[in-house]
Amino acid sequence: MYQSSMNQVPSLVTYAVGDVTGDGVLDYVYLTAIKTDNSPYLHRITLFVQDGRTGAVCSVVLPEDSGYEPTLFLGDFTGDQVDDIFISVATGGSGGVYNHYIYSFASYSPRLLFDSALYNQQYQYEVTYQDQYKVSVLSEENGLRYIIDISTRDQSYLNEIYDEAGKLKEPITGFVNPLSGMYAVDFDYDGVYELLCYQKIAGRYNADGLGYVMNTLGWQANRFILERQNVAIYGTEE
């Protein structure tokens, strides 16, 4: 008889306590998941909120409900003085990609405020190698272009790409990974958190890292918008 290698009984993964319904009473927030035998992989990751005042429980299965090491953070992201629920789940891929979600349970009504899949669709980039040891990174969302100088890279790396005059031997494009690190940061110390989002810039292959696009998002009206954008590059030894 076939027997599943998965324990089908959900287990508690992590929990937090805070007022997420806005009634002034602490609520209990926790994630459960079904564990895989002999593996850290989890599936059917589910968010539960237990109302601290009534004891009523509401559950939401995450849009992408599988992964590794889910985490919870409670904080106000919208400015309504009610804690929201920030969830991060590692996908386990080679690019270090995470799925991130933010839920509001204000007035005990679950609402998805942020979904990393929608973010990845919205924030797209073009990475193009140029002559004279430069790489162009164009952010399509805001039309800003960044130029990365790679002239200090290892000479053998450069020789594969450029001729002796610094001209490209052939057209080369890179890519920007989906959202990996995303962090809650209260930049202006007003009690409302912004989102600091990291996306890795890669050259010819994923291990060929060129830097990171760092987007800061803040809540306005009914959605997160781009407040500022920076590109961080790797340093080289003298």
C-alpha positions in Angstrom: 0.0 0.0 0.0 1.3 3.5 -0.9 2.0 5.6 2.1 2.6 9.4 1.8 6.0 10.6 3.0 4.2 13.7 4.4 2.7 14.1 7.9 -0.8 15.4 7.0 -1.4 16.9 10.5 -0.6 20.6 10.5 2.0 21.8 13.1 2.6 25.1 14.7 5.5 26.9 12.9 5.7 30.3 14.5 3.4 32.8 16.3 3.2 36.4 17.4 0.9 38.5 19.7 -0.4 41.9 18.9 -3.6 43.9 18.3 -4.3 43.1 14.6 -8.1 43.7 14.8 -7.9 47.2 16.2 -10.2 46.7 19.2 -7.4 47.4 21.7 -7.1 43.8 22.8 -4.1 41.6 22.0 -4.8 38.9 19.4 -2.9 35.7 18.7 -1.4 35.3 15.3 0.3 32.0 14.2 1.3 30.0 11.2 0.8 26.3 10.8 2.0 24.0 8.1 2.3 20.3 7.1 5.8 19.1 7.5 7.7 16.8 5.1 9.4 13.8 6.6 13.2 14.3 7.0 13.1 17.7 5.3 12.6 21.3 6.4 10.2 21.8 3.5 6.7 22.8 4.5 3.4 22.9 2.6 -0.1 24.1 3.2 1.2 27.1 5.2 -1.8 28.7 6.8 -2.2 32.0 8.7 -4.5 31.9 11.8 -5.7 34.9 13.8 -7.5 34.3 17.1 -9.4 37.3 18.3 -8.3 38.1 21.8 -11.6 39.5 22.8 -14.0 36.9 21.4 -11.8 33.9 20.9 -13.1 33.5 17.3 -10.5 32.1 14.8 -10.0 33.1 11.2 -7.7 31.3 8.8 -6.1 32.2 5.4 -4.1 29.8 3.3 -1.1 31.7 1.7 -1.2 32.3 -2.1 2.0 30.3 -2.4 1.7 28.0 0.5 4.9 26.0 0.3 8.5 26.8 1.3 11.0 27.0 4.1 11.3 28.8 7.4 8.2 31.1 7.5 8.5 34.1 9.7 6.0 36.6 11.2 6.3 40.3 12.0 3.6 42.5 13.4 3.7 46.3 12.7 1.6 49.1 11.3 2.3 49.6 7.6 -0.8 51.7 6.7 -0.9 54.4 9.4 -4.2 53.2 10.9 -2.5 52.5 14.2 -3.4 48.8 13.9 -0.8 46.1 13.5 -0.6 44.4 10.1 0.9 40.9 9.6 4.1 40.6 7.6 4.9 37.0 6.4 8.1 35.8 4.7 8.7 32.3 3.3 11.9 31.2 1.6 11.3 29.3 -1.7 14.5 27.4 -1.5 15.7 28.3 -5.0 19.3 29.1 -5.9 18.4 32.8 -6.3 17.5 33.3 -2.6 14.0 34.2 -3.6 11.3 34.7 -0.9 7.6 35.0 -1.0 6.3 37.9 1.1 2.8 38.8 2.1 1.2 41.5 4.3 -2.3 41.1 5.6 -4.5 43.5 7.4 -7.1 42.1 9.9 -8.5 45.5 11.0 -12.2 45.1 12.1 -11.5 41.3 11.8 -11.7 41.4 8.0 -8.7 39.8 6.3 -7.3 41.8 3.5 -4.1 41.1 1.4 -2.1 44.4 1.3 1.1 43.1 -0.4 1.8 40.0 -2.5 5.4 39.5 -3.8 4.1 37.9 -7.0 2.3 41.1 -8.0 5.4 43.1 -7.0 7.6 41.0 -9.3 5.2 41.6 -12.2 5.2 45.3 -11.6 8.9 45.9 -11.1 10.7 44.8 -14.2 14.3 45.7 -15.4 16.5 45.5 -18.5 20.2 44.6 -17.9 22.4 45.2 -20.9 26.2 45.0 -21.2 27.8 48.0 -23.0 31.2 48.8 -24.5 34.0 50.0 -22.2 33.2 47.7 -19.3 29.8 49.1 -18.4 26.4 47.5 -17.6 23.2 49.4 -18.0 20.3 48.6 -15.6 17.0 50.2 -16.7 14.1 50.3 -14.3 10.9 50.1 -16.4 8.6 51.2 -13.5 10.1 54.7 -13.2 12.3 55.0 -16.3 15.5 55.4 -14.3 18.8 54.0 -15.7 21.8 53.0 -13.7 25.3 52.4 -15.1 27.5 49.9 -13.3 31.3 50.0 -14.0 32.7 46.5 -14.1 36.2 47.5 -15.2 37.7 46.3 -11.9 36.4 42.7 -12.4 38.9 39.9 -12.9 40.7 40.3 -16.2 39.8 36.7 -17.3 36.1 37.6 -16.8 36.5 40.7 -18.9 38.4 39.0 -21.6 35.5 36.6 -22.2 33.2 39.5 -22.9 35.3 42.3 -24.4 38.0 42.6 -27.1 41.3 44.5 -26.5 39.6 47.8 -27.4 36.9 47.3 -24.8 34.2 46.5 -27.3 31.7 43.8 -26.7 32.4 40.6 -28.6 28.7 39.9 -28.8 25.5 41.3 -27.2 25.0 40.2 -23.6 22.0 40.7 -21.4 21.7 40.1 -17.7 18.6 40.0 -15.4 17.2 41.1 -12.1 16.0 38.4 -9.7 12.5 38.4 -8.2 12.2 39.9 -4.8 14.4 38.3 -2.2 15.0 40.3 0.9 12.2 42.6 2.1 12.5 44.3 5.4 10.2 46.5 7.6 11.9 49.8 8.3 10.4 52.9 10.0 12.6 55.3 8.1 11.0 58.5 9.4 10.3 57.3 13.0 6.6 58.0 12.8 5.5 54.5 13.9 4.6 53.4 10.4 6.8 50.9 8.6 8.0 51.2 5.1 9.2 48.2 3.0 12.9 48.0 1.9 13.0 45.6 -1.0 16.1 43.9 -2.4 16.5 42.4 -5.9 19.8 40.9 -7.0 21.2 42.1 -10.3 22.9 39.3 -12.2 25.1 39.3 -15.3 25.5 36.2 -17.5 24.3 33.8 -14.9 22.9 34.0 -11.4 26.2 33.6 -9.6 27.6 36.5 -11.6 26.3 39.1 -9.2 26.6 42.8 -10.1 24.7 44.4 -7.2 21.2 45.0 -5.9 18.2 47.1 -6.8 16.8 48.5 -3.5 13.3 49.8 -3.7 11.6 51.6 -0.7 7.8 51.3 -0.8 5.4 53.3 1.4 1.6 53.0 1.8 -0.5 55.7 0.2 -4.3 55.7 0.0 -4.9 52.0 -0.7 -1.6 50.6 -1.9 2.2 50.5 -1.6 4.0 52.9 -4.0 7.6 53.4 -4.9 9.1 56.2 -2.7 12.8 55.9 -3.7 15.1 53.6 -5.6 18.8 52.9 -5.3 21.3 50.5 -6.8 24.0 49.1 -4.6 27.2 47.6 -6.1 29.9 45.3 -4.8 33.2 46.8 -3.8 36.6 45.6 -5.0 39.9 45.3 -3.2 42.7 47.7 -4.2 
